[in-house]
C-alpha cells in the first residue's frame, strides 16, 4: 500500500457519519455488558491524562525557523491557472497578460498581473499540488482557518489556527510586549477562539493612516488612568482570575488589560500609522494599507505571532477578464492590481529589515477555479478543488516549485495534480499547511489537548494518531 492509498483509507475510515434516528444501531444486553466492561477495564489499564493536560502523539521535530506568520487570505478563491499555476490557453487567455518565463521555464507569470511579484520570485515557494476538500465558500473558508472539517464534532468548537499559535506562544511573551498575539486586518467573518478563552481570539481592526482607533483619550493619559483605577476599585474582583461569573468573565478582564496596554503606547503609533509615501508603495488601497500595517507590526516586535489579512473579491464566476467594460470592477485585473504591489513590497521590505527569515508568509484562497475555457454563460471560472499555496520567509527556501498540474481528464491545463512534489506522494491539503505553520513556529503538530468541552481531546492537526497529515518539509529543502 503506497502513501496515497493509506491516506485515502484512513480518511475514509475516520470520516464523521450521521444516521437518522430510525437508522441508529440496536444495542442488545450482550452489547451493553461488552461495552461497559471494556470501558471499566480501559479506565484502570490505560495511562490516563487529567483534564486540561496535553500530550503529543509522535516523535516529531518541528522546524522552528519562524517567530511569526502573516496569512494573506484571498477570499473568494483566485484562479490558479491565471496566477501562480499560470496556463496560457490559446483563444482564452487575454493577449495583454504578457506572460514571461522565469527560473529556466519552471515558472511563467502574467506580467500584467504579477509584474511586481516577479521581482521576488527567488524568495517564493509555490505549491501547485494543493487540493481543497470543499467547493462551498463558507465551508472551505472556515476549513482553511481552523485546519479541519467545520462540520465534524470538534470542527464546531475548533479555534482558529492563529488562536492555537496564541495559546502556545503565550508563555514566551515578554513583559514589555503589548500587542495582541493574534491580529486580523480587514477580516470579515473570521473564525474565532473556538472553545479557547476569548483572549486568544483575533484582535480585529482595520488599517488606517492615522493609527489605531481609540488608542488615546481626549482628556489625556492622567485622566484616563484615574478612571481606569476607579473602574478596578469597583469591580476588579468580578473580572479577575477566579471571577464568580466564570472563565468568560475572567477572559473579558484579560481583554481589558490587553486593551489598556495599547493605550498611549508609542509602539502602537509606530506600527499602526503610516505615511502617504509608504501607502503608495503598497498600492494605495485598503488591502495594501493592511499589508503595510502587518509589516510594521512585525517590525515592532511587540508579541504578535499571527496576522491574518483578508483580500476579498476573488469569486470570478463572470467577466473574469472584462477590463474594457468594467475596468475597476470585480475582475482579475482589479484584484491583482491590489495584491501584486503590496505582496512584493511586503517581501522586499521584510527582507531589507532582516525580518523575512523569521516571518512565514502564506498566501492562498479557499480553493481554485475551473481550468480550460471560460463558462459559456458568464465568461468566468467556477469553483474547483485544485489550488495553489504560496509561501515565503520563515526559513522557506525560495525559488522553488512543489508539484505540477496537467490536463488529465480533458478538463484543461491545471485540472489535476500530475506531480505531487513531496514525500507523502499525494495532494497537499489544508491540514498539511496547518501542520507546516505549526512546524515553522516550533509547535508540535501532534499535540492533543484534553480541555475541550466534548471530552474527546482536541487535536492540533486532525487524525495525528494515524499520522495522516504532515508539514511540507520540502519547503525547507
Beta strands, then each sheet from edge to edge (+ up, - down):
strand 1: 54-56
strand 2: 68-73
strand 3: 99-102
strand 4: 107-110
strand 5: 124-131
strand 6: 182-185
strand 7: 203-205
strand 8: 306-310
strand 9: 359-364
strand 10: 368-369
strand 11: 383-384
strand 12: 386-392
strand 13: 400-402
strand 14: 404-406
strand 15: 416-419
strand 16: 447-449
strand 17: 458-459
sheet 1: 1+ 16- 17+
sheet 2: 7+ 6+ 8+ 2+ 9+ 12- 5+ 13+
sheet 3: 3+ 4-
sheet 4: 10+ 11-
sheet 5: 14+ 15-
end
